[in-house]
Amino acid sequence: MPYHVGLSKWNRNRGRHPGQIRLRARWSDVATSWFDYLFVPVEELKELAERAGWELVEYQPGSGPYLAVLRVHEARAAT
């Protein structure tokens, strides 16, 4: 837990979301581009998605991270 508290503080000091990490996948000599990954409670994800014009269609809770399905909100997709 202390690591997560430190990471959250480090992120906030840099204007980033407390649950944001930057990573990439690597196998042997092949690697993806760097990308941001966001850890947030499902209620916060729903709020962030709605503000951006997306909707939370489904989520599958687990003992740790969860899986979420988002899509562009119907009204926004029509424009």
Buried (B, 14 or more C-beta within 10 A) or exposed (E): EEEEEEBBEEBEEEEBBBBBEEEEEEEEEEEEEEEEEEBBEEEEBBEBBEEEEBBBEEBEEEEEEEEBEBEBBEEEEEE
